[in-house]
Structures are given as structure tokens and as C-alpha cells.
Amino acid sequence: MPNLSIDFCGIKSPNPFWLASAPPTNSGDQIMRAFDTGWGGAVWKTLGNPVKNVNSRYAALSHGKNRIVGLNNIELISDRGLSINLKEMAEVKKLYPDHAVLASIMAGEMEEWQELIRRVEDTGADGLELNFSCPHGMCERGLGSAIGQEPEIAEKITRWAREATSLPVLVKFTPNVADIRDQGRAAVTGDASGVALINTIKSIIGVDLEDFIPFPKLRNGSTNGGYCGPAVKPIALHMVASLAREDWFDLPMSGIGGINTWQDAAEFIALGCTSVQVCTAVMHHGFGIVTEMIDGLSGYMKEKGINDISELRGRAIGNYKDWGELDMNYKVVAEIDKEKCTGCKKCYTACNDGAYQAIELSSEVTRAGKPIPAIVADKCKGCNLCSLVCPVDCVSMVDVSVTDEVESWQDIVDRGGYTIVDGIASTAS
């Protein structure tokens, strides 16, 4: 089987799947159960001066009860005693020496940071993750994302950490900034060992229109929280890729944000991540999801002839380009599978009202007697909208580009039923 083990700036792990610093890593018992299930590492829920957390902490944006698209939380760092957390951390590392155990930490002045680091070191933990990214509650106290949004301060605190320990030091980035690369530069100049990104996004999930209290509701109101889950994955991938493509950025990355499946994890790794961290999916489905992640990633690598996970890392970076570098001669046109089409007209409505009026209702009908939409190829811009809204997956995008690789224009005509006029694909006359 392919080798999934990783070395993240000296931190060894049997696979790239780590639990993020969050409720699933709130205690030693949870982390040990996760390791027994197959997780390769865990970042302990953020340690610092214990806080008092509110009741009613989470709210969700859902498509039905069984699919959480995004989760909003207003929970802060660990509300458990520091000594208890450190004792359990030492026990976990002693019992699971081959798994990655990192401590997320948060403090104020230099002495507080360095004292906390020394106490974590005594547990035998493998590394530290500096929480410069919590987007609610702690930032109001000058901590969390209040630090991450000030690169000079983040760089200074990172240096304090490096002076205090020989353990690997990761910096966890906030996405609540204009340009993630500013934090990347601070991590590089601050001599961080690696980075983790992204933490949650400032958000209000919604408002109860009966009493006008935002969710999650408390008796006297609510506040903005951190948004996570599948909805933030595109944002996280963009920020990961923005760093990975820069020549000056050479730190290993731990990717976070909406990872639910092995495919999600593979995408983060293909854009440069060494490990991936998961939270919301575990809160929704439990620790057992890692089994499918491991099996799925292993099967994919075997199918692709990839023997080591490091061979997958960064494979997509070269294909992330500036808009001006894109191939303007590439052309695709929609094609409808008449046998699959149910005549629902979703593609017709979407194209007619929201795109380029390139779909008409033909005289042909489905088995149920509904008109089958037809593509007007010379109007089609290949925008993909029709294929995205189709509920039965009967719309595909056909490549009708004229390139040197095509043996003849007839190849294109044969593939899509189109004719070529002045190098442009059009409906056959």
C-alpha cells in the first residue's frame, strides 16, 4: 500500500490526518479514542488562562437536517484547568509515542508565552501551534486574530516562542485579512517552523425573525462567531495556494477548512500542504470518518501510481495561474444527454435568465412528454452553469477548441456535432 506517513518539520505522524484545535481535542480521552480510530495527530484545544464559555455556542447553515454546509461557533479557548490539560497531554504522548501531539497556545506578554511553552515542553508534546487566529471573544481582549491581523506583532511573538523552545513552532493564520501573504511573510521572518491555515471566518449565521436575536441565541442577544465547515473550503484552498506559489515561502503547511472527505484532503495536499486538520466533519459525523479518509486516499494514490504521500504534495501549484495567463483559445460547449434528460428545464431557466440565452426548448420530448432543451452552440460561452444546475447530471461540457493537437477539424465535428467557421465552433448547418 502507498506510504501515508509524514514528517512535518520534524514531527512524525503515521498519516496526514490530524484533528484541529477545537472541541474534538478538548480532552485526553477524546484524543486517545481518535488515535485508536486511526487519526495520525491532534492539536490540543487552545491552552491559556482558562475562560468561562457561554451556553448555546453553535449555529448551522444547513441543506436539510443531515447536511451542515457551515457551522458558526462562539466558543473560546479551553475552559478546563491548565494543569489538567497538561497532565492529560503527557499521558496521551506517553501512550501514543508514534502519533503527533501538538499544543495550541495563547498568551499575552512575553513572559506568559514563554512560561506556557516551558510547561508544554514538560509534557513531551511534539510541537506548538501559536493561536494568532481566534476571530471572536479573544480578539476583543487583544489576543487571537487581533495578533494575526498585525504581522509585526505576530512576527515578534513568533520570535519569543522560538527563543523559548527547540520544539517545532507553527503559526495558525486568521483568514480575516486582506492578504494571507502578509502573515506568511511574518511567519518566515519570525523563524516559524511551519504554518497552519485557516482558522474560522468572522460571521453571523442568521437572525431569528421572531425575536430578532442572531444565532446562536442567548437570553440577551448573541455575537459574531467563527464560520467553518464545507462552505469555507474554497477560501482555505485559495489562501493555501496563494502562499504555496510564492518563491519566498518555504514553510510546511497544515491545511484546515472544510475537509470532509479524502478528496478534500488530497486537494489541500496537491496545493502544497503536508498535513490536514479536521474539526467540523468530526463534530458532525464522529471520529470514524478517518477510516474512509485513509482508505480513500490510499486507493487514489495506488490508482495514480503514487507510492508516497510526498509525491502528491504540490502537484497542483503549477496549474494555479494569474487570470492573464489563461488559455484564451480553450473553448467548451454544453451537450445534453437526451436519454438522461427529464425535461425539468432547470438548465434552460438558468441559461435564459442568468447567463447567455444559449438553450432553447426543442420539439423532441422525454418519455414523460416534456420538451428536451437544446444547446445553441454559437451562443454558448461554455460557462458551465447549465451543468452545475442539472439535477440528473445529463449536461456535459465538450471541448471544441482548435489546437495543433487536434488531427483535423473533423475530429471536433465528430465529437460534438459542430462545424468550424473561421476557427470558431458553431452548430452544424
Backbone torsions as a table, in degrees:
resi	resn	phi	psi	omega
1	MET	NA	152.3	178.4
2	PRO	-60.0	153.6	-179.4
3	ASN	-87.5	116.8	179.5
4	LEU	-98.3	-3.4	-176.3
5	SER	-68.9	148.7	-177.9
6	ILE	-131.3	160.8	171.5
7	ASP	-126.5	105.8	-178.1
8	PHE	-101.5	99.3	-177.2
9	CYS	43.0	46.1	177.3
10	GLY	95.0	-9.9	177.6
11	ILE	-90.7	116.2	-178.3
12	LYS	-87.7	145.3	179.4
13	SER	-150.6	139.7	-178.9
14	PRO	-67.9	-18.4	175.4
15	ASN	-158.0	169.7	-175.3
16	PRO	-82.3	0.7	-174.3
17	PHE	-88.1	110.0	178.9
18	TRP	-116.6	152.6	169.9
19	LEU	-85.1	135.2	178.2
20	ALA	-77.6	158.8	176.3
21	SER	-66.1	109.1	-170.8
22	ALA	-176.6	-175.4	179.6
23	PRO	-51.5	-36.0	179.2
24	PRO	-65.5	-13.6	178.3
25	THR	-116.0	33.7	-176.4
26	ASN	-75.9	-20.1	-176.2
27	SER	-148.3	161.5	177.8
28	GLY	-62.5	-37.6	179.7
29	ASP	-60.5	-44.7	179.0
30	GLN	-62.1	-44.4	-176.7
31	ILE	-67.7	-38.5	178.1
32	MET	-65.4	-40.0	176.8
33	ARG	-64.3	-37.2	178.0
34	ALA	-64.5	-44.4	178.7
35	PHE	-62.1	-39.3	177.7
36	ASP	-63.4	-29.0	180.0
37	THR	-78.1	-26.1	177.8
38	GLY	134.6	-3.6	179.2
39	TRP	-65.0	141.1	-176.7
40	GLY	-85.7	-23.3	-177.7
41	GLY	-161.6	170.8	179.2
42	ALA	-152.7	142.3	174.2
43	VAL	-107.9	115.5	-174.6
44	TRP	-59.2	143.8	176.6
45	LYS	-54.8	137.6	-165.9
46	THR	-51.0	128.4	178.5
47	LEU	-97.2	146.4	177.3
48	GLY	176.6	-152.5	172.1
49	ASN	-70.0	118.8	-175.9
50	PRO	-54.1	143.3	-178.4
51	VAL	-112.4	167.5	169.9
52	LYS	-102.2	117.6	-179.5
53	ASN	-90.7	153.5	179.0
54	VAL	-80.1	158.2	165.2
55	ASN	-81.7	162.0	-174.2
56	SER	59.6	85.1	-170.2
57	ARG	-113.5	-22.9	-171.6
58	TYR	-120.8	150.3	171.1
59	ALA	-145.7	151.9	-173.6
60	ALA	-129.9	147.9	167.0
61	LEU	-100.9	117.4	-171.1
62	SER	-127.7	152.4	164.7
63	HIS	-106.4	87.9	-173.5
64	GLY	80.5	170.4	-175.6
65	LYS	-70.9	-21.6	-172.6
66	ASN	-100.9	4.3	179.8
67	ARG	-135.5	104.8	174.8
68	ILE	-86.0	116.9	178.1
69	VAL	-82.0	-42.6	179.1
70	GLY	-146.8	144.7	179.1
71	LEU	-118.8	133.8	176.2
72	ASN	-110.6	134.2	177.5
73	ASN	-133.9	147.3	177.0
74	ILE	-118.0	24.9	177.9
75	GLU	-79.5	147.0	179.4
76	LEU	-102.1	-156.7	-177.8
77	ILE	-73.7	-175.7	-175.0
78	SER	-55.8	135.3	174.9
79	ASP	-101.8	11.3	177.6
80	ARG	-94.8	154.2	-179.0
81	GLY	-60.4	141.6	-178.2
82	LEU	-59.1	-44.0	-178.1
83	SER	-61.3	-39.5	179.0
84	ILE	-64.1	-46.7	178.7
85	ASN	-59.4	-45.5	-178.0
86	LEU	-65.6	-39.8	178.0
87	LYS	-61.3	-45.8	-179.9
88	GLU	-67.1	-36.0	178.2
89	MET	-60.9	-43.1	178.8
90	ALA	-63.4	-40.5	179.4
91	GLU	-64.4	-43.7	179.6
92	VAL	-61.8	-46.3	-177.6
93	LYS	-66.3	-34.7	178.5
94	LYS	-66.5	-40.5	-177.4
95	LEU	-81.4	-23.0	-177.8
96	TYR	-129.5	66.8	-174.5
97	PRO	-66.0	-21.7	-176.6
98	ASP	-93.0	0.4	177.9
99	HIS	-102.8	152.6	-179.1
100	ALA	-82.1	124.9	176.4
101	VAL	-124.6	115.3	179.7
102	LEU	-119.2	151.6	177.7
103	ALA	-109.6	121.3	169.2
104	SER	-81.0	131.6	-176.5
105	ILE	-132.6	155.9	179.4
106	MET	-150.2	131.3	-179.5
107	ALA	-149.8	-174.6	-176.3
108	GLY	-109.6	-84.8	-178.4
109	GLU	-79.7	166.9	-176.8
110	MET	-56.8	-43.1	-178.0
111	GLU	-62.1	-36.7	180.0
112	GLU	-68.6	-44.2	177.1
113	TRP	-58.7	-49.4	-173.5
114	GLN	-71.3	-33.9	175.5
115	GLU	-66.6	-41.6	177.8
116	LEU	-63.1	-40.3	178.4
117	ILE	-62.3	-44.9	-179.9
118	ARG	-61.7	-38.3	179.6
119	ARG	-69.3	-36.8	176.2
120	VAL	-66.4	-41.4	178.3
121	GLU	-53.1	-38.8	-177.2
122	ASP	-65.2	-16.8	-179.9
123	THR	-81.1	-15.7	-174.7
124	GLY	87.2	8.9	178.9
125	ALA	-57.6	153.8	-174.6
126	ASP	-82.6	-23.3	-176.0
127	GLY	-172.8	177.5	-176.9
128	LEU	-125.8	144.4	173.0
129	GLU	-122.5	116.4	-178.2
130	LEU	-82.9	117.6	-177.8
131	ASN	-83.0	93.5	175.1
132	PHE	-105.6	32.7	-164.7
133	SER	-143.9	-8.8	180.0
134	CYS	-57.4	122.9	-170.0
135	PRO	-92.5	3.3	-176.6
136	HIS	-148.2	149.0	175.1
137	GLY	73.9	-64.2	-178.6
138	MET	-72.0	-34.6	179.4
139	CYS	-67.1	-25.9	176.5
140	GLU	-69.6	-14.7	178.0
141	ARG	-102.1	10.6	-179.8
142	GLY	83.9	12.4	-179.3
143	LEU	-114.7	-171.4	176.9
144	GLY	56.7	-129.0	-175.5
145	SER	-67.2	-16.5	174.4
146	ALA	-62.7	-28.1	175.1
147	ILE	-81.5	-47.7	-177.7
148	GLY	-60.3	-28.7	-179.5
149	GLN	-80.9	-3.0	176.4
150	GLU	-122.1	87.1	-173.4
151	PRO	-52.3	-35.5	-179.4
152	GLU	-65.4	-39.4	178.0
153	ILE	-69.0	-41.8	178.9
154	ALA	-60.7	-42.5	178.1
155	GLU	-62.2	-42.8	-179.2
156	LYS	-62.2	-45.9	-177.9
157	ILE	-69.1	-35.5	176.0
158	THR	-60.4	-40.4	177.4
159	ARG	-65.9	-37.7	176.2
160	TRP	-58.0	-43.4	-178.7
161	ALA	-65.7	-42.9	-178.1
162	ARG	-65.9	-33.7	178.1
163	GLU	-68.8	-25.9	-172.5
164	ALA	-92.6	-11.5	-173.1
165	THR	-152.1	156.9	171.6
166	SER	-100.3	-2.5	177.1
167	LEU	-68.8	152.5	173.2
168	PRO	-59.8	136.6	-178.5
169	VAL	-118.1	116.7	175.5
170	LEU	-100.7	146.8	174.0
171	VAL	-110.2	125.8	178.9
172	LYS	-95.3	121.4	-171.7
173	PHE	-87.1	146.6	170.7
174	THR	-90.9	138.9	174.5
175	PRO	-84.4	-3.3	-175.4
176	ASN	-85.5	56.5	-178.4
177	VAL	-141.4	166.1	178.6
178	ALA	-76.1	-36.0	-175.2
179	ASP	-144.8	113.6	-177.1
180	ILE	-63.2	-21.3	-177.7
181	ARG	-67.3	-23.6	176.3
182	ASP	-62.6	-40.7	176.4
183	GLN	-70.1	-33.7	177.4
184	GLY	-61.7	-42.7	178.4
185	ARG	-64.7	-39.7	179.2
186	ALA	-63.6	-38.6	179.1
187	ALA	-66.8	-40.5	179.6
188	VAL	-66.4	-49.1	-177.5
189	THR	-72.1	-24.1	177.2
190	GLY	-83.1	0.1	176.2
191	ASP	68.5	36.4	173.8
192	ALA	-66.7	154.3	177.8
193	SER	-84.4	-28.5	-178.7
194	GLY	-169.6	180.0	-179.4
195	VAL	-135.5	158.8	174.2
196	ALA	-129.7	132.8	-178.8
197	LEU	-159.2	141.4	10.0
198	ILE	-117.8	160.4	168.2
199	ASN	-84.0	-172.3	-172.8
200	THR	-74.8	162.2	-174.4
201	ILE	-104.8	133.6	178.0
202	LYS	-53.4	134.4	-174.6
203	SER	-162.4	158.1	163.6
204	ILE	-123.2	119.6	-170.1
205	ILE	-74.8	-24.8	-178.9
206	GLY	165.9	179.5	-177.8
207	VAL	-132.5	133.7	173.5
208	ASP	-73.8	116.1	-174.8
209	LEU	-80.5	1.2	173.0
210	GLU	-85.9	-47.7	-178.3
211	ASP	-116.2	-0.6	174.8
212	PHE	63.6	30.4	173.8
213	ILE	-99.3	127.9	176.5
214	PRO	-62.7	155.8	175.4
215	PHE	-89.6	148.1	-7.3
216	PRO	-72.7	140.7	-169.8
217	LYS	-86.0	134.0	165.6
218	LEU	-112.3	177.7	-175.7
219	ARG	-64.7	-37.1	-173.3
220	ASN	-108.4	14.3	-179.9
221	GLY	133.6	-158.4	177.5
222	SER	-153.7	-169.7	-179.1
223	THR	-148.5	171.1	175.0
224	ASN	-69.4	149.2	179.9
225	GLY	-129.7	-164.5	179.8
226	GLY	-105.1	128.4	-176.5
227	TYR	-95.7	130.7	-179.1
228	CYS	-145.2	-177.5	-179.9
229	GLY	101.0	-174.6	-174.9
230	PRO	-51.9	-31.9	-176.4
231	ALA	-64.0	-24.9	-176.0
232	VAL	-93.8	-4.9	-177.5
233	LYS	-55.9	-46.7	179.4
234	PRO	-58.8	-35.6	179.1
235	ILE	-68.6	-43.3	179.8
236	ALA	-63.6	-43.5	179.6
237	LEU	-61.3	-41.0	179.3
238	HIS	-62.3	-43.2	-177.3
239	MET	-69.7	-38.2	174.7
240	VAL	-60.0	-48.5	-178.0
241	ALA	-65.4	-34.7	180.0
242	SER	-60.7	-36.0	176.8
243	LEU	-79.2	-43.4	-173.5
244	ALA	-61.1	-30.4	-176.2
245	ARG	-84.0	-6.2	-179.4
246	GLU	-85.6	130.3	-178.7
247	ASP	-63.2	-31.5	-176.3
248	TRP	-79.3	-13.3	-177.6
249	PHE	-97.8	117.0	-176.5
250	ASP	-131.8	21.9	-179.2
251	LEU	-90.4	144.2	175.1
252	PRO	-65.6	146.2	-176.4
253	MET	-118.0	140.6	170.3
254	SER	-108.9	114.7	-172.6
255	GLY	-87.1	137.3	-177.9
256	ILE	-138.6	141.5	172.5
257	GLY	133.8	94.4	173.0
258	GLY	75.3	23.1	-179.5
259	ILE	-82.3	113.1	-178.4
260	ASN	-117.7	-23.5	-173.0
261	THR	-135.8	170.9	176.7
262	TRP	-65.3	-31.5	178.5
263	GLN	-63.8	-41.9	177.0
264	ASP	-58.0	-47.1	-179.2
265	ALA	-61.3	-43.0	-179.2
266	ALA	-62.0	-36.0	178.9
267	GLU	-65.8	-43.2	177.4
268	PHE	-62.4	-42.4	-179.6
269	ILE	-66.4	-41.0	179.0
270	ALA	-63.2	-23.6	177.1
271	LEU	-96.3	13.3	168.3
272	GLY	117.1	-3.4	-177.7
273	CYS	-79.2	147.6	175.4
274	THR	-93.5	-43.3	174.9
275	SER	-124.3	166.1	174.8
276	VAL	-129.5	147.1	-179.4
277	GLN	-118.8	139.4	-173.3
278	VAL	-125.6	138.0	176.2
279	CYS	-134.1	-68.4	-171.0
280	THR	-58.1	-39.8	-179.2
281	ALA	-61.6	-36.6	177.4
282	VAL	-69.7	-40.8	178.3
283	MET	-62.4	-28.1	-179.2
284	HIS	-87.5	-42.0	-169.4
285	HIS	-119.6	-11.7	179.4
286	GLY	95.5	170.0	-177.1
287	PHE	-62.4	-25.8	-173.1
288	GLY	-63.0	-14.6	-179.1
289	ILE	-63.5	-19.8	-177.2
290	VAL	-66.1	-27.0	179.1
291	THR	-61.0	-46.9	177.6
292	GLU	-65.9	-34.8	179.1
293	MET	-64.4	-45.9	-179.6
294	ILE	-65.4	-48.1	-178.9
295	ASP	-63.8	-42.0	-178.5
296	GLY	-65.8	-44.5	-179.8
297	LEU	-67.1	-39.7	178.1
298	SER	-62.6	-44.5	179.9
299	GLY	-63.8	-40.3	178.5
300	TYR	-63.3	-45.4	-179.6
301	MET	-63.1	-40.7	179.0
302	LYS	-62.9	-43.7	178.8
303	GLU	-61.9	-36.0	-178.7
304	LYS	-86.4	-4.0	-177.8
305	GLY	73.4	28.1	179.1
306	ILE	-97.7	116.1	-173.7
307	ASN	-88.8	-25.2	-177.2
308	ASP	-135.1	140.1	-176.7
309	ILE	-58.5	-27.0	179.2
310	SER	-65.1	-23.1	179.3
311	GLU	-72.9	-22.0	177.7
312	LEU	-82.9	-27.4	-172.7
313	ARG	-60.8	124.4	173.6
314	GLY	82.6	3.7	-175.4
315	ARG	-62.1	-25.1	-176.2
316	ALA	-93.7	-8.8	-172.1
317	ILE	-61.0	-42.5	-178.3
318	GLY	-64.8	-18.8	-179.9
319	ASN	-93.2	0.2	173.9
320	TYR	-92.2	109.3	-171.2
321	LYS	-121.1	164.3	169.5
322	ASP	-71.2	153.9	-176.3
323	TRP	-55.8	-40.0	-176.9
324	GLY	-67.5	-12.6	179.1
325	GLU	-90.8	-5.8	-173.2
326	LEU	-72.8	152.4	-177.3
327	ASP	-75.7	105.4	-178.1
328	MET	-76.6	-9.3	179.5
329	ASN	-93.1	-1.9	178.4
330	TYR	-77.7	128.9	-178.8
331	LYS	-137.2	130.4	172.9
332	VAL	-124.0	151.9	178.7
333	VAL	-131.9	142.2	-179.4
334	ALA	-69.8	148.5	176.6
335	GLU	-139.1	133.2	-176.5
336	ILE	-105.9	129.3	175.5
337	ASP	-80.4	106.6	-173.9
338	LYS	-65.4	-28.5	-179.5
339	GLU	-70.5	-34.5	-179.1
340	LYS	-84.4	-26.4	-172.6
341	CYS	-60.5	134.9	178.7
342	THR	-101.9	-3.5	180.0
343	GLY	73.9	26.5	-177.6
344	CYS	-72.0	-19.5	177.2
345	LYS	70.4	12.8	178.4
346	LYS	-62.9	-40.6	179.3
347	CYS	-66.1	-40.2	179.5
348	TYR	-61.8	-47.6	-178.6
349	THR	-64.8	-44.7	-178.7
350	ALA	-61.7	-44.8	-178.4
351	CYS	-71.0	-40.5	-176.6
352	ASN	-68.9	-41.8	-176.4
353	ASP	-94.9	-28.9	-172.4
354	GLY	-116.1	1.1	-176.9
355	ALA	-143.0	-114.1	-163.2
356	TYR	-123.6	17.0	176.8
357	GLN	51.8	45.5	-176.2
358	ALA	-106.3	13.1	177.7
359	ILE	-127.2	131.1	177.4
360	GLU	-119.4	161.1	174.9
361	LEU	-91.6	119.9	-174.4
362	SER	-88.0	176.6	177.4
363	SER	-80.8	-15.0	176.7
364	GLU	-72.6	148.6	-177.4
365	VAL	-129.9	158.9	175.1
366	THR	-77.0	177.5	177.7
367	ARG	-61.0	-27.1	179.5
368	ALA	-87.1	3.3	176.6
369	GLY	84.9	13.2	-179.9
370	LYS	-92.7	143.2	179.9
371	PRO	-60.4	138.6	176.7
372	ILE	-92.8	125.5	178.1
373	PRO	-62.5	151.4	178.3
374	ALA	-128.9	140.2	-178.8
375	ILE	-84.0	130.6	171.4
376	VAL	-94.1	94.2	-167.0
377	ALA	-60.8	-34.8	-177.6
378	ASP	-75.9	-8.4	172.3
379	LYS	-99.5	-21.1	-174.1
380	CYS	-67.7	128.4	179.3
381	LYS	-96.7	1.5	-180.0
382	GLY	64.9	33.4	-173.3
383	CYS	-76.7	-15.8	178.3
384	ASN	84.7	-6.5	-173.2
385	LEU	-57.5	-44.0	-177.3
386	CYS	-62.0	-39.2	179.9
387	SER	-69.0	-27.4	-178.8
388	LEU	-77.7	-32.8	-177.6
389	VAL	-90.4	-13.0	-178.0
390	CYS	-63.8	122.4	-177.0
391	PRO	-80.9	-12.2	-177.6
392	VAL	-117.3	9.9	174.9
393	ASP	58.6	46.3	179.5
394	CYS	-105.8	2.5	178.7
395	VAL	-108.2	127.2	176.9
396	SER	-124.2	160.5	179.7
397	MET	-106.6	122.3	-175.6
398	VAL	-102.2	130.4	178.9
399	ASP	-74.2	117.1	177.5
400	VAL	-120.4	27.4	178.9
401	SER	-68.6	147.1	172.0
402	VAL	-100.0	112.0	-178.5
403	THR	-135.5	170.3	178.8
404	ASP	-65.9	-22.5	-176.8
405	GLU	-77.1	-19.6	179.6
406	VAL	-79.1	127.6	-175.4
407	GLU	-62.9	-39.8	177.9
408	SER	-158.2	163.1	177.1
409	TRP	-63.5	-24.6	179.4
410	GLN	-62.8	-29.2	177.0
411	ASP	-57.4	-42.3	-178.5
412	ILE	-69.9	-42.2	178.9
413	VAL	-60.0	-43.0	-179.3
414	ASP	-65.2	-36.8	-176.9
415	ARG	-72.7	-41.5	-171.4
416	GLY	-120.0	-3.2	-177.8
417	GLY	74.2	26.7	-177.8
418	TYR	-111.3	162.1	172.5
419	THR	-113.7	159.4	-177.3
420	ILE	-112.6	123.3	177.9
421	VAL	-126.1	117.5	-178.3
422	ASP	53.8	39.4	176.7
423	GLY	78.4	6.8	-178.5
424	ILE	-114.1	131.8	177.2
425	ALA	-73.1	135.5	178.3
426	SER	-143.7	169.5	179.0
427	THR	-64.0	142.2	179.9
428	ALA	-64.2	137.5	-179.0
429	SER	-86.2	NA	NA
